[in-house]
Amino acid sequence: MATVSAPQMSATRAAVEAGLRSGRRDWAGMIAAFALFLTLIVSLTILFVLLTDVMSRALPVFSARGLDFLAAPNSSNPEIAGVGQAVFGSIVLTIFVIILALPIGITAAIYLEEYAGDNRFARFVNTNIRNLAGVPAIVYGLLGLAVFVTSVGLGRSLLSGGLTLAILVLPIVVITAAEALRAVPMTIREAAFGVGATRSEVVTSHVLPYALPGILTGIVLTLARAFGETAPLIMVGAITGVFRTAADQGGLETLQGPFTALPTIVYSWSKQPQEEFRALTAAAIIVLLVVILAVNAAAILLRNRYDRSW
């Protein structure tokens, strides 16, 4: 192993001190920092302008209609049209994602990262999952149309839409959960194995609590993606017009019947020729943003809580 002599150390120290005393400015670094700051300002400005425009169009609707806009069903008459059916449909679709995609995706990530090991099969599965995460949403809509609507015979129903959305976000759940598990330091696993813990005890008592904040972040991304999708829902039968449901309709009939969602309502109203629907579209966008921000805030609070407890 080569050693550094005292004269070499003195020369290096003198060169560093001379560089510090010279007072030269790092112009390249300053230009790069300014360019990054400028891109941030431009992005925030565009976002502020869009939100300001949407809010200015939506405020008259909320001031005139109030909570009635949130509870009223869809209608071809802009004076009584509301997002009640769309909010209900979006909530049910999100419940499908929570019940189906999250447990399956997190469990698959745990198996791939903690049990499968680094072998050819695990690498093959990981590669395909990452490829599926990049597939356009319309392709999943075609898959749902071919499988759930036609082959399984569920028809163009809320059930088909929920299953399609669950499959769409499943690769995202697996990838984000796997990344959170991979970020857990190996020393934590080694320490648990060193005191005689089994692999299942290591995963449940040490790895998962440490990875939980990252997993919750992935859940936020998953729910936001599912809540804002439109194309696959239209493919499997989301109504872009007006529909009526029976007052005495049961739970199973509701799942097998027609449905709509907030993104679908925004898409439908934006195509209407009446000028009044422009304000309704902006109001529906605000409702969609508020719901997504509320879900994100809840997930962030849970993440911070578990992070502090750990």
C-alpha positions, 0 to 999 in steps of 0.5 A, spaced: 500 500 500 503 506 497 504 511 503 504 519 502 510 523 504 510 529 508 512 533 503 507 531 498 501 532 504 504 539 505 504 541 497 497 538 497 495 543 503 498 549 500 494 548 493 488 547 497 489 553 501 491 557 495 485 555 491 481 557 497 484 564 498 484 565 490 476 567 491 475 564 484 467 564 482 464 557 480 461 560 474 459 553 471 456 551 478 452 558 478 449 558 471 447 551 472 443 553 479 440 559 476 438 554 470 435 549 475 431 555 479 429 558 472 425 551 470 422 551 477 419 558 477 417 556 470 413 550 472 410 553 478 408 559 474 404 555 469 401 551 475 399 557 478 396 560 472 392 553 470 389 553 477 387 560 477 384 559 471 380 553 473 378 556 480 376 563 477 371 558 473 369 554 478 368 559 484 361 561 481 358 554 481 360 553 488 357 559 490 351 558 486 350 551 487 354 549 494 353 542 496 348 541 491 353 540 486 357 535 490 350 531 491 346 532 484 347 526 479 349 528 472 344 531 467 344 534 460 341 540 463 347 544 466 343 548 471 342 541 475 348 537 473 352 535 479 358 530 480 354 525 485 354 519 481 361 521 479 364 521 486 360 515 488 363 511 482 370 514 483 370 511 490 368 504 489 373 504 483 378 506 489 376 501 493 377 495 488 384 498 487 385 498 495 382 491 496 385 487 490 391 491 487 395 493 494 395 486 498 397 482 491 402 487 489 405 488 496 405 481 497 408 479 490 414 485 492 415 481 499 416 475 495 421 477 490 425 481 494 425 477 501 424 470 498 425 469 491 433 471 491 437 473 485 436 468 480 433 468 473 426 467 475 426 473 479 430 477 474 425 475 469 419 477 473 422 484 475 423 485 468 416 484 465 413 487 471 417 494 469 415 493 462 408 492 464 408 499 468 410 502 462 404 500 458 399 505 456 393 505 460 388 504 453 392 497 452 389 495 459 382 498 457 382 493 451 384 488 456 379 489 460 374 489 455 376 483 452 377 479 459 372 482 464 367 485 459 366 479 454 370 473 456 368 473 463 361 476 462 361 481 467 358 486 461 360 494 461 359 495 469 362 498 475 365 491 477 369 491 470 372 498 471 374 496 478 378 490 476 381 493 470 383 499 474 386 494 479 390 490 474 393 497 471 396 499 477 398 493 480 405 493 477 406 500 480 404 497 487 409 491 486 415 496 483 414 501 489 414 496 494 420 492 492 424 499 492 422 500 499 424 493 501 430 494 497 432 500 501 432 497 508 439 496 510 442 489 510 445 490 517 438 490 519 436 483 516 443 480 519 442 483 526 435 479 526 438 473 523 444 473 528 439 473 534 436 467 531 429 470 528 426 466 522 426 469 515 418 471 516 420 474 523 425 478 520 420 480 514 414 482 519 418 485 525 424 489 522 424 489 514 416 491 513 416 497 519 422 500 516 420 500 509 413 502 511 414 509 509 416 508 502 410 503 501 405 508 503 408 513 498 407 508 493 400 507 495 399 515 494 402 514 487 397 508 486 391 511 488 392 518 484 394 514 478 387 510 479 383 516 481 385 520 475 384 514 469 379 515 464 381 511 457 380 504 460 374 506 464 371 508 457 373 502 454 370 498 459 363 502 459 364 508 463 358 512 461 360 519 458 352 521 458 346 521 462 344 515 466 339 513 471 339 508 477 333 505 481 332 507 488 331 500 490 337 498 487 342 493 491 349 492 492 350 487 487 345 491 482 350 497 483 356 493 481 353 490 475 350 496 472 352 503 469 357 507 472 361 514 471 367 517 474 370 524 476 375 524 470 370 521 465 365 527 467 370 532 466 372 529 459 364 528 457 363 536 460 369 539 456 365 536 450 359 539 451 357 545 446 353 549 452 358 555 455 355 553 462 358 546 462 365 550 461 364 552 469 361 545 471 368 542 468 372 547 472 368 545 478 369 538 477 376 538 476 377 542 483 373 536 486 378 531 483 384 535 485 381 536 492 380 528 493 386 527 490 390 532 495 386 529 501 388 522 499 395 524 499 395 528 505 392 522 509 398 517 506 403 522 508 400 523 515 401 515 516 407 515 513 410 520 517 407 517 523 410 510 522 417 513 520 417 517 527 415 510 531 420 506 527 
